[in-house]
Amino acid sequence: MQLRYVFTELGQGLRRNLTMHVAVVLTLFVSLTLVGLGLLLNSQTDKAEQYFGTQLTVKVLMCNGALNEGNGCAGPVSDAERTNILEAIEASPVTDSWEEETQQEAFDNAREVLGDAFRVSSPNAMHSAIWVTLTDARKHETLISSVQTLPGVFGIVTAKEVLDPLYGVIDTLKIGSIAIGGFLVLAALLLVANTIRLAAFARRREISIMRLVGASRLYISLPFLLEALVTALAGVALAAGALGAFWWFGIHERVAERLRFMPWVDAGDLGSAIAWIAILGPALTVIPTLVLTRKYLKV
């Protein structure tokens, strides 16, 4: 009988304040989705840093003789110039090992990584290169200073130059999504407070009678707690579905299949993000409900 009353009150409460509950669910959905995206982006940043942090390389690009090549190139790199460049690389105290990449290899590697986005039509447009693995990536300037002015060198690319813009974009998206999600979490808390206040006002007579007959605090608060839990579960379910769709269609099917030069967030990272929002969602509704019922119900 008591459980029947609790669930009856739950159903009536959900119907009575339907629009407020829908507003809470939608706000939780958007805020938890943004927080989940922030967690996924954080995992992506960690994966990129771990992967590229082990790639202590400097890429020395050779002149390929293309028209308007610039950078001091008078034509394609000669054998004598290549020998001088290799000697300077081997003489550098921060060089661990090196490996040459021909124009054809550079063309094939770029086409494999970029897929349909690769627009170069001929290997002759690519630069042959020497990939140098360093003993200490923090001292890459030592190698650069001894090589970049040599004849036949078109330019030098370091992992830092390539990755810093990538890390900057990911960090901006991560901070932005978590910040916006935080504002929406605050909005969800305010909506929960208004919902509890309206529900308590609508049931003030029933609550007074229950207090008079000696009902416990938990028994009077239970319908409100269940309402909060139902809205939280609905918001978490929608957010989890949105995150899953984003990961599957946006990352797994598109980005990860086409851009294979680095690891991308996987199903494990997605599961971790969903687990965090599954904890955060009920906490955002149940905990405020426990606090506010003591104020508005005066039990």
Backbone as JSON, one array per atom type, in Angstrom:
{
  "sequence": "MQLRYVFTELGQGLRRNLTMHVAVVLTLFVSLTLVGLGLLLNSQTDKAEQYFGTQLTVKVLMCNGALNEGNGCAGPVSDAERTNILEAIEASPVTDSWEEETQQEAFDNAREVLGDAFRVSSPNAMHSAIWVTLTDARKHETLISSVQTLPGVFGIVTAKEVLDPLYGVIDTLKIGSIAIGGFLVLAALLLVANTIRLAAFARRREISIMRLVGASRLYISLPFLLEALVTALAGVALAAGALGAFWWFGIHERVAERLRFMPWVDAGDLGSAIAWIAILGPALTVIPTLVLTRKYLKV",
  "N": [[0.84, -1.2, 0.0], [1.92, 1.26, 0.84], [4.07, 1.55, -0.98], [2.57, 1.61, -3.28], [1.3, 4.05, -2.98], [3.49, 5.78, -3.08], [4.44, 5.44, -5.73], [2.17, 6.22, -7.08], [2.03, 8.92, -6.38], [4.4, 9.67, -7.59], [3.81, 9.36, -10.34], [1.71, 11.23, -10.58], [3.06, 13.56, -9.87], [4.94, 13.79, -11.96], [3.22, 14.19, -14.12], [1.86, 16.51, -13.32], [3.77, 18.55, -13.24], [4.81, 18.55, -15.85], [5.93, 20.13, -17.96], [8.02, 21.47, -16.64], [9.61, 19.32, -15.85], [10.33, 18.32, -18.36], [11.84, 20.47, -19.25], [13.98, 20.36, -17.43], [15.05, 17.85, -18.12], [15.87, 18.31, -20.8], [17.73, 20.36, -20.42], [19.6, 19.04, -18.81], [20.34, 17.09, -20.66], [21.66, 18.58, -22.73], [23.71, 19.86, -21.25], [25.09, 17.7, -20.03], [25.89, 16.35, -22.31], [27.7, 18.18, -23.43], [29.61, 18.27, -21.38], [30.44, 15.6, -21.49], [31.56, 15.6, -24.08], [33.69, 17.3, -23.58], [35.18, 15.64, -21.88], [35.81, 13.56, -23.67], [37.39, 14.98, -25.5], [39.47, 15.67, -23.82], [40.54, 13.14, -23.34], [41.36, 12.61, -25.95], [43.37, 14.52, -26.29], [45.24, 13.58, -24.41], [45.89, 11.1, -25.57], [47.06, 11.94, -27.98], [49.26, 13.41, -27.03], [50.67, 11.41, -25.66], [51.27, 9.68, -27.77], [52.63, 11.25, -29.77], [54.54, 12.28, -28.17], [56.5, 10.4, -27.98], [57.61, 10.46, -30.41], [60.27, 11.69, -31.22], [61.22, 13.61, -33.36], [62.71, 15.38, -36.11], [62.0, 16.85, -39.16], [63.73, 17.2, -42.06], [63.37, 18.98, -44.88], [64.04, 18.63, -48.32], [65.15, 20.57, -51.17], [63.15, 20.5, -54.09], [63.24, 21.43, -56.64], [61.03, 22.68, -57.76], [59.06, 25.17, -59.51], [59.24, 28.57, -58.44], [59.98, 27.87, -55.87], [61.47, 28.96, -53.77], [62.84, 29.93, -50.52], [65.61, 29.92, -50.71], [66.31, 27.91, -52.45], [67.95, 26.79, -55.29], [67.48, 24.93, -57.14], [66.84, 21.38, -57.63], [67.95, 19.34, -54.88], [71.34, 18.46, -54.77], [73.59, 15.6, -55.06], [75.97, 16.09, -53.68], [75.19, 18.16, -51.98], [73.26, 16.81, -50.47], [74.91, 14.97, -49.17], [76.47, 16.68, -47.57], [74.48, 17.66, -45.89], [73.67, 15.32, -44.56], [76.05, 14.73, -43.22], [76.19, 16.89, -41.46], [73.96, 16.38, -39.9], [74.62, 13.9, -38.72], [76.78, 14.73, -37.23], [75.68, 16.25, -35.26], [75.14, 16.64, -31.77], [72.69, 15.89, -30.71], [71.51, 14.05, -32.29], [70.03, 10.94, -32.7], [69.26, 8.9, -34.51], [68.71, 8.57, -38.09], [66.65, 8.74, -41.04], [66.04, 8.4, -44.48], [63.61, 9.79, -46.74], [62.14, 9.36, -49.77], [60.87, 11.26, -52.62], [58.79, 9.82, -53.8], [58.08, 8.08, -51.7], [57.26, 9.99, -49.81], [55.06, 11.0, -51.17], [53.4, 8.69, -51.32], [53.0, 8.14, -48.58], [51.7, 10.48, -47.67], [49.38, 10.38, -49.21], [48.2, 8.07, -48.17], [47.69, 8.82, -45.54], [46.08, 11.17, -45.73], [44.09, 10.48, -47.5], [41.11, 10.95, -49.32], [41.34, 13.66, -49.14], [43.79, 14.38, -50.12], [45.47, 16.2, -52.53], [47.62, 16.4, -54.26], [49.09, 15.7, -57.37], [51.36, 14.48, -58.4], [54.42, 12.76, -57.56], [56.64, 14.37, -57.95], [56.06, 16.86, -57.04], [56.38, 16.74, -54.38], [58.5, 16.97, -51.44], [61.59, 15.47, -50.94], [62.93, 14.02, -47.94], [64.63, 14.02, -44.74], [64.25, 12.2, -41.92], [64.88, 12.81, -38.65], [65.65, 11.34, -35.66], [65.7, 12.38, -32.35], [67.84, 12.61, -29.45], [67.04, 14.14, -27.36], [64.19, 15.88, -27.31], [63.8, 18.48, -26.47], [66.03, 19.85, -27.17], [65.99, 20.45, -29.86], [66.55, 22.72, -31.31], [69.28, 22.84, -31.5], [70.02, 21.05, -33.52], [68.56, 22.15, -35.66], [69.7, 24.69, -36.02], [72.16, 24.05, -37.09], [71.66, 22.96, -39.53], [69.64, 24.2, -41.09], [70.49, 26.33, -42.71], [72.0, 25.23, -44.7], [72.94, 24.59, -48.13], [70.48, 23.32, -50.34], [68.57, 22.64, -48.49], [65.2, 22.93, -47.99], [63.38, 23.45, -45.92], [62.56, 23.04, -42.42], [60.74, 20.93, -40.36], [59.27, 20.51, -37.26], [57.94, 18.33, -34.71], [56.73, 19.84, -32.76], [55.95, 22.21, -34.06], [53.96, 21.26, -35.71], [52.16, 20.05, -33.98], [51.46, 21.85, -31.92], [49.45, 23.76, -32.87], [47.36, 21.9, -33.23], [46.99, 20.86, -30.63], [46.22, 23.27, -29.46], [43.73, 23.83, -30.69], [42.22, 21.59, -29.84], [42.34, 21.92, -27.04], [40.99, 24.37, -26.79], [38.41, 23.7, -27.7], [37.81, 21.78, -25.79], [37.86, 23.22, -23.32], [35.9, 25.12, -23.91], [33.57, 23.53, -24.29], [33.27, 22.33, -21.77], [32.99, 24.62, -20.19], [30.63, 25.83, -21.19], [28.93, 23.7, -20.7], [29.09, 23.75, -17.92], [27.73, 26.16, -17.26], [25.19, 25.44, -18.13], [24.7, 23.33, -16.41], [24.39, 24.76, -14.04], [22.02, 26.08, -14.73], [20.35, 23.85, -14.83], [20.32, 23.11, -12.15], [18.95, 25.3, -11.03], [16.49, 24.97, -12.27], [15.73, 22.53, -11.15], [15.41, 23.34, -8.49], [13.22, 25.13, -8.74], [11.31, 23.33, -9.67], [11.0, 21.58, -7.48], [10.02, 23.4, -5.58], [7.55, 24.18, -6.74], [6.29, 21.7, -6.85], [6.15, 21.04, -4.14], [4.46, 23.09, -3.24], [2.11, 22.46, -4.64], [1.39, 20.11, -3.38], [0.92, 20.69, -0.76], [-1.2, 20.31, 1.08], [-1.49, 17.51, 1.26], [1.04, 16.9, 2.27], [0.98, 18.17, 4.76], [-0.99, 16.65, 6.05], [0.25, 14.15, 6.08], [2.43, 14.67, 7.74], [1.06, 15.11, 10.11], [0.03, 12.58, 10.7], [2.29, 11.25, 11.33], [4.19, 10.44, 9.38], [7.35, 9.45, 8.05], [10.37, 11.37, 7.37], [11.79, 10.49, 5.13], [9.82, 9.02, 3.79], [7.97, 10.99, 3.05], [9.56, 12.53, 1.41], [10.29, 10.79, -0.6], [8.72, 10.52, -3.09], [9.5, 12.91, -4.39], [12.25, 12.54, -4.63], [12.3, 10.34, -6.34], [11.17, 11.45, -8.63], [13.19, 13.25, -9.29], [15.21, 11.42, -9.82], [14.18, 10.04, -12.05], [14.05, 12.09, -14.01], [16.78, 12.64, -14.17], [17.85, 10.2, -15.12], [16.63, 10.12, -17.61], [17.82, 12.37, -18.85], [20.53, 11.58, -18.78], [20.42, 9.28, -20.39], [19.72, 10.36, -22.91], [21.96, 12.03, -23.33], [24.03, 10.14, -23.34], [23.33, 8.69, -25.63], [23.67, 10.71, -27.56], [26.43, 11.21, -27.32], [27.42, 8.69, -28.05], [26.53, 8.54, -30.71], [27.94, 10.7, -31.79], [30.58, 9.8, -31.44], [30.61, 7.42, -32.97], [29.68, 8.07, -35.62], [30.99, 10.48, -36.14], [33.72, 10.26, -35.33], [34.73, 7.51, -35.29], [33.77, 6.41, -37.77], [34.45, 8.33, -39.66], [36.71, 10.25, -39.1], [38.74, 8.64, -37.79], [39.05, 6.54, -39.6], [40.03, 7.76, -41.86], [42.12, 9.51, -41.19], [44.84, 8.3, -40.17], [47.18, 8.83, -38.91], [47.53, 9.19, -36.23], [46.5, 8.03, -32.95], [43.03, 7.71, -32.06], [40.22, 8.58, -29.94], [38.65, 5.77, -28.43], [36.21, 3.07, -28.04], [36.45, 2.47, -25.34], [37.21, 4.92, -24.17], [34.91, 6.34, -24.74], [33.06, 4.89, -23.17], [34.07, 5.49, -20.64], [33.59, 8.27, -20.49], [30.79, 8.28, -20.62], [30.25, 6.92, -18.27], [31.07, 8.79, -16.34], [29.23, 10.92, -16.8], [26.96, 9.55, -16.15], [27.18, 9.36, -13.46], [27.31, 12.04, -12.73], [24.85, 13.13, -13.62], [22.53, 12.05, -12.01], [23.52, 13.03, -9.57], [23.27, 15.78, -9.87], [20.57, 16.19, -9.66], [19.4, 14.6, -7.59], [20.86, 15.16, -5.21], [20.48, 18.05, -4.84], [17.71, 17.89, -4.52], [17.42, 16.44, -2.13], [18.43, 18.35, -0.38], [16.74, 20.57, -0.79], [14.18, 19.64, -0.23], [14.1, 19.55, 2.51], [13.9, 22.21, 3.1], [11.63, 23.26, 1.7], [9.6, 21.44, 2.26], [9.71, 21.22, 4.93], [10.12, 19.06, 6.72]],
  "CA": [[0.0, 0.0, 0.0], [2.79, 2.43, 0.91], [4.77, 1.67, -2.25], [1.6, 2.03, -4.29], [1.1, 5.49, -2.81], [4.69, 6.47, -3.55], [4.47, 5.44, -7.19], [1.05, 7.04, -7.53], [2.48, 10.3, -6.25], [5.42, 9.89, -8.61], [3.14, 9.58, -11.63], [0.98, 12.49, -10.54], [4.03, 14.65, -9.88], [5.49, 13.92, -13.31], [2.19, 14.77, -14.99], [1.49, 17.84, -12.86], [4.83, 19.49, -13.62], [5.42, 17.94, -17.02], [6.79, 21.05, -18.71], [9.23, 21.71, -15.86], [10.45, 18.13, -15.93], [10.89, 18.28, -19.71], [12.9, 21.49, -19.3], [15.13, 19.82, -16.69], [15.64, 16.77, -18.93], [16.57, 18.88, -21.95], [18.91, 21.07, -19.93], [20.58, 18.01, -18.44], [20.81, 16.45, -21.9], [22.64, 19.43, -23.4], [24.87, 20.1, -20.39], [25.86, 16.46, -19.89], [26.52, 16.06, -23.61], [28.88, 19.05, -23.56], [30.62, 17.79, -20.43], [30.96, 14.36, -22.06], [32.45, 15.98, -25.18], [34.92, 17.79, -22.97], [35.95, 14.48, -21.4], [36.36, 12.88, -24.84], [38.48, 15.81, -26.03], [40.59, 15.53, -22.89], [41.15, 11.83, -23.64], [42.04, 12.72, -27.23], [44.61, 15.26, -26.06], [46.17, 12.68, -23.73], [46.36, 10.11, -26.53], [47.96, 12.6, -28.92], [50.51, 13.74, -26.34], [51.4, 10.17, -25.39], [51.77, 9.11, -29.02], [53.63, 12.09, -30.41], [55.63, 12.54, -27.23], [57.56, 9.42, -28.23], [58.13, 10.68, -31.76], [61.23, 12.79, -31.06], [61.76, 13.7, -34.71], [62.77, 16.61, -36.89], [61.92, 16.51, -40.58], [64.49, 18.13, -42.89], [62.84, 18.94, -46.24], [65.01, 18.96, -49.37], [64.64, 21.28, -52.34], [62.73, 19.56, -55.13], [63.38, 22.05, -57.95], [59.77, 23.2, -58.28], [59.07, 26.59, -59.84], [58.88, 29.47, -57.33], [60.12, 27.14, -54.61], [61.9, 29.91, -52.75], [63.62, 29.45, -49.37], [67.01, 29.77, -51.07], [66.53, 26.76, -53.32], [68.32, 27.14, -56.66], [67.16, 23.77, -57.95], [66.74, 20.18, -56.79], [69.12, 19.08, -54.06], [72.34, 17.62, -55.46], [74.18, 14.53, -54.22], [76.95, 16.69, -52.79], [74.45, 18.87, -50.94], [72.65, 15.81, -49.57], [75.98, 14.42, -48.34], [76.79, 17.68, -46.55], [73.37, 17.71, -44.93], [73.75, 14.12, -43.73], [77.21, 14.85, -42.33], [75.84, 17.82, -40.39], [73.01, 15.68, -39.03], [75.36, 12.89, -37.94], [77.71, 15.4, -36.31], [74.95, 16.93, -34.2], [75.15, 15.86, -30.53], [71.34, 15.47, -30.3], [71.01, 13.07, -33.26], [70.04, 9.54, -32.3], [69.27, 8.14, -35.77], [68.04, 9.28, -39.16], [66.11, 7.89, -42.12], [65.68, 9.19, -45.65], [62.3, 9.58, -47.36], [62.17, 9.86, -51.14], [59.66, 11.97, -53.04], [57.74, 8.82, -54.0], [57.65, 7.64, -50.38], [56.5, 11.09, -49.22], [53.78, 11.04, -51.88], [52.59, 7.54, -50.9], [52.63, 8.3, -47.16], [50.71, 11.55, -47.56], [48.12, 9.9, -49.78], [47.61, 7.11, -47.25], [47.21, 9.51, -44.34], [45.05, 12.15, -46.02], [42.99, 9.85, -48.23], [40.46, 11.75, -50.36], [41.7, 15.08, -49.0], [45.09, 14.6, -50.74], [45.23, 16.79, -53.85], [48.85, 16.44, -55.06], [48.93, 14.74, -58.47], [52.61, 13.84, -58.82], [55.48, 12.74, -56.54], [57.63, 15.42, -58.2], [55.68, 18.06, -56.29], [56.69, 16.5, -52.97], [59.89, 17.17, -51.03], [62.28, 14.37, -50.25], [63.19, 14.49, -46.57], [65.4, 13.2, -43.8], [63.62, 12.17, -40.6], [65.93, 12.68, -37.65], [65.2, 11.04, -34.3], [66.57, 13.1, -31.42], [68.04, 12.06, -28.11], [66.3, 15.01, -26.45], [63.38, 16.75, -28.16], [63.88, 19.86, -26.0], [67.22, 20.47, -27.74], [65.89, 20.36, -31.31], [67.14, 23.91, -31.92], [70.7, 22.57, -31.77], [70.1, 20.45, -34.86], [68.01, 23.07, -36.65], [70.65, 25.78, -36.29], [73.32, 23.56, -37.85], [71.23, 22.35, -40.8], [68.66, 24.94, -41.88], [71.11, 27.27, -43.67], [72.82, 24.51, -45.67], [72.37, 24.54, -49.48], [69.67, 22.13, -50.61], [67.53, 22.48, -47.47], [64.02, 23.76, -48.24], [62.81, 23.86, -44.65], [62.61, 22.06, -41.33], [59.47, 20.81, -39.64], [59.37, 19.77, -36.01], [56.66, 17.87, -34.18], [56.15, 20.95, -31.99], [55.29, 23.13, -34.98], [52.76, 20.62, -36.24], [51.21, 19.63, -32.94], [50.97, 22.95, -31.09], [48.12, 24.22, -33.31], [46.38, 20.85, -32.98], [46.69, 20.88, -29.2], [45.5, 24.5, -29.16], [42.34, 23.67, -31.11], [41.58, 20.61, -28.96], [42.18, 22.53, -25.71], [39.94, 25.39, -26.87], [37.12, 23.0, -27.76], [37.58, 21.12, -24.49], [37.51, 24.23, -22.32], [34.63, 25.71, -24.29], [32.46, 22.61, -24.05], [33.09, 22.17, -20.33], [32.5, 25.88, -19.64], [29.21, 25.96, -21.54], [28.24, 22.66, -19.93], [28.98, 24.2, -16.53], [26.63, 27.12, -17.17], [23.92, 24.72, -18.27], [24.51, 22.6, -15.16], [23.8, 25.72, -13.11], [20.62, 26.26, -15.13], [19.62, 22.65, -14.42], [20.11, 23.18, -10.69], [17.89, 26.27, -10.77], [15.23, 24.35, -12.68], [15.38, 21.53, -10.13], [14.9, 24.07, -7.32], [11.87, 25.61, -9.05], [10.41, 22.17, -9.75], [10.72, 21.12, -6.11], [9.18, 24.39, -4.92], [6.2, 24.08, -7.29], [5.7, 20.41, -6.45], [5.83, 21.12, -2.71], [3.29, 23.95, -3.09], [0.93, 21.76, -5.13], [1.05, 18.99, -2.48], [1.06, 21.17, 0.62], [-2.21, 19.73, 1.95], [-1.13, 16.11, 1.5], [2.23, 16.86, 3.12], [0.55, 18.51, 6.12], [-1.7, 15.49, 6.62], [1.24, 13.09, 6.33], [3.18, 15.04, 8.93], [0.19, 14.94, 11.28], [-0.14, 11.15, 11.01], [3.58, 10.7, 11.75], [4.99, 9.88, 8.29], [8.78, 9.75, 8.18], [10.91, 12.33, 6.41], [12.13, 9.8, 3.89], [8.58, 8.61, 3.11], [7.38, 12.17, 2.43], [10.49, 13.03, 0.37], [10.58, 9.77, -1.6], [8.22, 10.84, -4.44], [10.32, 13.96, -4.98], [13.53, 11.94, -5.01], [12.09, 9.49, -7.52], [11.0, 12.35, -9.77], [14.53, 13.74, -9.64], [15.97, 10.32, -10.42], [13.63, 9.77, -13.38], [14.52, 13.13, -14.94], [18.22, 12.48, -14.35], [18.09, 9.05, -15.99], [16.24, 10.49, -18.97], [18.86, 13.25, -19.37], [21.75, 10.79, -18.99], [20.2, 8.4, -21.54], [19.82, 11.17, -24.13], [23.34, 12.47, -23.49], [24.83, 8.97, -23.73], [23.02, 8.43, -27.03], [24.3, 11.74, -28.38], [27.88, 10.97, -27.32], [27.67, 7.49, -28.84], [26.36, 8.88, -32.12], [29.07, 11.55, -32.17], [31.8, 8.99, -31.55], [30.52, 6.42, -34.05], [29.56, 8.67, -36.95], [31.92, 11.58, -36.33], [35.12, 9.91, -35.12], [35.06, 6.15, -35.71], [33.48, 6.15, -39.18], [34.99, 9.35, -40.55], [38.06, 10.75, -38.81], [39.7, 7.57, -37.48], [39.28, 5.71, -40.78], [40.71, 8.52, -42.9], [43.34, 10.11, -40.66], [45.41, 7.23, -39.35], [48.54, 9.2, -38.48], [47.55, 9.28, -34.78], [45.39, 7.29, -32.34], [41.84, 8.48, -31.73], [39.46, 8.03, -28.82], [38.0, 4.52, -28.79], [35.0, 2.74, -27.29], [36.77, 2.54, -23.92], [37.13, 6.32, -23.77], [33.49, 6.69, -24.76], [32.45, 4.29, -21.99], [34.5, 6.25, -19.46], [32.87, 9.54, -20.48], [29.4, 8.0, -20.27], [30.2, 6.57, -16.84], [31.16, 10.03, -15.56], [27.98, 11.68, -16.85], [25.95, 8.75, -15.45], [27.32, 9.72, -12.04], [27.03, 13.47, -12.57], [23.44, 13.43, -13.85], [21.74, 11.88, -10.79], [24.01, 13.9, -8.5], [22.77, 17.13, -10.11], [19.14, 16.29, -9.33], [19.06, 13.96, -6.33], [21.45, 15.89, -4.07], [19.71, 19.27, -4.57], [16.38, 17.53, -4.04], [17.55, 16.12, -0.71], [18.63, 19.6, 0.38], [15.61, 21.48, -0.93], [12.97, 19.11, 0.41], [14.14, 19.95, 3.94], [13.5, 23.61, 3.19], [10.29, 23.53, 1.21], [8.62, 20.54, 2.87], [9.81, 21.4, 6.39], [9.9, 17.76, 7.35]],
  "C": [[0.88, 1.26, 0.0], [3.54, 2.64, -0.39], [3.82, 2.12, -3.35], [1.36, 3.54, -4.2], [2.3, 6.26, -3.36], [4.71, 6.56, -5.06], [3.3, 6.21, -7.79], [1.41, 8.52, -7.48], [3.54, 10.65, -7.28], [4.78, 10.19, -9.96], [2.4, 10.9, -11.67], [1.93, 13.69, -10.58], [4.63, 14.87, -11.25], [4.49, 14.56, -14.26], [1.88, 16.22, -14.62], [2.51, 18.89, -13.3], [5.58, 19.01, -14.87], [6.37, 18.88, -17.74], [8.08, 21.35, -17.96], [10.17, 20.52, -15.94], [11.09, 18.0, -17.31], [12.02, 19.29, -19.84], [14.16, 21.01, -18.58], [15.83, 18.75, -17.51], [16.43, 17.34, -20.09], [17.82, 19.63, -21.53], [20.0, 20.1, -19.51], [21.17, 17.35, -19.68], [21.91, 17.27, -22.55], [23.89, 19.59, -22.54], [25.72, 18.85, -20.24], [26.54, 16.06, -21.19], [27.78, 16.9, -23.78], [29.98, 18.64, -22.59], [31.26, 16.51, -20.95], [31.91, 14.63, -23.23], [33.77, 16.51, -24.65], [35.8, 16.66, -22.47], [36.56, 13.71, -22.56], [37.53, 13.67, -25.43], [39.7, 15.75, -25.12], [41.31, 14.2, -23.12], [41.92, 11.89, -24.95], [43.37, 13.47, -27.1], [45.66, 14.37, -25.4], [46.74, 11.66, -24.7], [47.36, 10.73, -27.5], [49.3, 12.9, -28.27], [51.33, 12.49, -26.06], [52.02, 9.61, -26.66], [52.91, 9.95, -29.6], [54.77, 12.44, -29.47], [56.78, 11.57, -27.4], [58.19, 9.6, -29.61], [59.07, 11.89, -31.75], [61.94, 13.02, -32.39], [61.77, 15.13, -35.21], [62.81, 16.2, -38.36], [62.63, 17.59, -41.38], [64.03, 17.95, -44.34], [63.9, 19.4, -47.24], [64.35, 19.76, -50.49], [64.29, 20.27, -53.43], [62.78, 20.16, -56.52], [62.11, 22.58, -58.54], [59.88, 24.69, -58.56], [58.62, 27.4, -58.63], [59.0, 28.79, -55.97], [60.59, 28.06, -53.49], [62.75, 29.26, -51.69], [65.07, 29.19, -49.73], [67.31, 28.59, -51.96], [66.82, 27.24, -54.74], [67.99, 26.02, -57.63], [67.04, 22.56, -57.05], [68.05, 19.91, -56.05], [70.07, 18.14, -54.8], [72.87, 16.56, -54.5], [75.17, 15.11, -53.22], [76.26, 17.44, -51.65], [73.81, 17.91, -49.95], [73.7, 15.22, -48.65], [76.36, 15.39, -47.23], [75.72, 17.76, -45.47], [73.43, 16.51, -43.99], [74.93, 14.18, -42.77], [76.91, 15.79, -41.17], [74.87, 17.18, -39.39], [73.73, 14.69, -38.13], [76.29, 13.54, -36.92], [76.99, 16.09, -35.16], [74.91, 16.07, -32.95], [73.76, 15.36, -30.11], [70.75, 14.45, -31.28], [71.14, 11.67, -32.71], [70.11, 8.63, -33.52], [68.57, 8.97, -36.83], [67.6, 8.3, -40.24], [65.67, 8.78, -43.27], [64.29, 8.79, -46.16], [62.34, 10.19, -48.76], [60.88, 10.6, -51.47], [58.5, 10.98, -53.23], [57.2, 8.32, -52.65], [56.83, 8.72, -49.68], [55.12, 11.19, -49.85], [52.87, 9.91, -51.41], [52.12, 7.68, -49.45], [51.55, 9.36, -46.99], [49.36, 11.11, -48.11], [47.43, 8.91, -48.86], [47.01, 7.8, -46.03], [46.01, 10.39, -44.64], [43.88, 11.59, -46.81], [42.44, 10.76, -49.32], [40.84, 13.22, -50.29], [43.04, 15.4, -49.67], [44.9, 15.05, -52.18], [46.48, 16.86, -54.73], [48.79, 15.34, -56.12], [50.2, 13.99, -58.83], [53.62, 13.84, -57.67], [56.51, 13.85, -56.72], [57.32, 16.71, -57.46], [56.01, 17.93, -54.81], [58.17, 16.78, -52.7], [60.43, 15.86, -50.46], [62.7, 14.91, -48.89], [64.09, 13.52, -45.84], [64.71, 13.32, -42.44], [64.7, 11.88, -39.57], [65.29, 12.43, -36.29], [66.21, 11.62, -33.31], [66.73, 12.35, -30.09], [67.28, 12.86, -27.06], [65.53, 16.03, -27.29], [63.47, 18.21, -27.73], [65.07, 20.6, -26.6], [67.19, 20.44, -29.27], [66.5, 21.57, -32.01], [68.61, 23.71, -32.25], [70.88, 21.99, -33.16], [69.64, 21.45, -35.91], [69.02, 24.14, -37.03], [71.82, 25.32, -37.16], [72.94, 23.06, -39.24], [70.44, 23.32, -41.68], [69.27, 25.88, -42.91], [71.94, 26.57, -44.74], [72.15, 24.54, -47.04], [71.61, 23.22, -49.69], [68.57, 21.89, -49.6], [66.39, 23.45, -47.77], [63.44, 24.3, -46.94], [62.89, 22.73, -43.64], [61.28, 22.1, -40.59], [59.71, 19.99, -38.38], [57.98, 19.34, -35.56], [55.96, 18.99, -33.42], [55.38, 21.89, -32.9], [53.98, 22.55, -35.5], [51.7, 20.43, -35.16], [50.68, 20.78, -32.1], [49.64, 23.51, -31.56], [47.03, 23.19, -33.06], [45.98, 20.82, -31.51], [45.89, 22.13, -28.83], [44.02, 24.4, -29.52], [41.6, 22.73, -30.17], [41.34, 21.21, -27.58], [41.07, 23.58, -25.71], [38.56, 24.74, -26.89], [36.79, 22.35, -26.42], [37.13, 22.12, -23.44], [36.15, 24.85, -22.62], [33.45, 24.82, -23.97], [32.2, 22.43, -22.56], [32.54, 23.46, -19.7], [31.01, 26.07, -19.93], [28.39, 24.92, -20.79], [28.07, 23.06, -18.47], [27.87, 25.21, -16.32], [25.28, 26.42, -17.26], [23.65, 23.84, -17.05], [23.9, 23.52, -14.1], [22.33, 25.97, -13.44], [19.78, 25.06, -14.71], [19.35, 22.67, -12.92], [19.0, 24.16, -10.34], [16.53, 25.71, -11.16], [14.78, 23.3, -11.68], [14.8, 22.22, -8.91], [13.48, 24.57, -7.56], [10.87, 24.47, -9.11], [10.03, 21.67, -8.37], [9.79, 22.1, -5.4], [7.73, 24.31, -5.42], [5.51, 22.79, -6.86], [5.31, 20.44, -4.98], [4.6, 21.99, -2.48], [2.01, 23.22, -3.53], [0.49, 20.66, -4.17], [1.04, 19.42, -1.01], [0.03, 20.54, 1.56], [-1.87, 18.28, 2.29], [0.06, 16.0, 2.45], [1.87, 17.19, 4.57], [-0.14, 17.34, 6.8], [-0.72, 14.38, 6.96], [2.1, 13.41, 7.55], [2.36, 14.8, 10.19], [0.04, 13.48, 11.67], [1.19, 10.47, 11.31], [4.4, 10.06, 10.65], [6.45, 10.32, 8.43], [9.22, 10.75, 7.12], [11.19, 11.67, 5.06], [10.87, 9.45, 3.1], [7.95, 9.81, 2.4], [8.26, 12.66, 1.26], [10.64, 12.05, -0.78], [9.99, 10.07, -2.98], [9.04, 11.91, -5.14], [11.67, 13.41, -5.44], [13.4, 11.07, -6.25], [11.88, 10.34, -8.76], [12.37, 12.86, -10.24], [15.35, 12.66, -10.32], [15.49, 10.01, -11.82], [14.12, 10.81, -14.38], [16.02, 13.0, -15.2], [18.53, 11.32, -15.29], [17.72, 9.36, -17.43], [17.31, 11.39, -19.61], [20.15, 12.5, -19.67], [21.6, 9.9, -20.23], [20.32, 9.17, -22.85], [21.26, 11.61, -24.38], [24.24, 11.32, -23.92], [24.59, 8.62, -25.19], [23.68, 9.44, -27.96], [25.81, 11.54, -28.46], [28.23, 9.74, -28.17], [27.55, 7.77, -30.32], [27.51, 9.74, -32.62], [30.33, 10.73, -32.37], [31.74, 8.07, -32.77], [30.55, 7.08, -35.42], [30.58, 9.77, -37.18], [33.38, 11.2, -36.24], [35.45, 8.54, -35.72], [34.89, 5.95, -37.22], [34.16, 7.14, -40.12], [36.46, 9.67, -40.25], [39.06, 9.62, -38.65], [40.01, 6.72, -38.7], [40.1, 6.44, -41.84], [42.05, 9.1, -42.45], [43.97, 9.14, -39.67], [46.8, 7.57, -38.83], [48.65, 9.29, -36.96], [46.41, 8.47, -34.2], [44.25, 8.24, -31.98], [41.1, 7.82, -30.59], [38.68, 6.8, -29.28], [36.77, 4.29, -27.92], [35.25, 2.79, -25.78], [36.7, 3.96, -23.38], [35.69, 6.8, -23.76], [32.78, 6.14, -23.53], [32.82, 5.03, -20.72], [33.76, 7.58, -19.36], [31.4, 9.34, -20.09], [29.27, 7.65, -18.79], [30.24, 7.82, -15.96], [29.85, 10.82, -15.61], [26.85, 10.9, -16.19], [26.01, 8.99, -13.94], [26.89, 11.17, -11.81], [25.54, 13.78, -12.69], [22.57, 13.25, -12.62], [22.2, 12.78, -9.65], [23.45, 15.31, -8.63], [21.29, 17.29, -9.73], [18.83, 15.74, -7.94], [19.6, 14.75, -5.13], [20.73, 17.22, -3.81], [18.31, 18.97, -4.04], [16.41, 17.18, -2.56], [17.68, 17.38, 0.14], [17.37, 20.45, 0.38], [14.33, 20.95, -0.28], [12.94, 19.47, 1.9], [13.67, 21.4, 4.11], [12.03, 23.79, 2.83], [9.22, 22.65, 1.86], [8.6, 20.69, 4.39], [9.45, 20.11, 7.13], [11.04, 17.44, 8.29]]
}
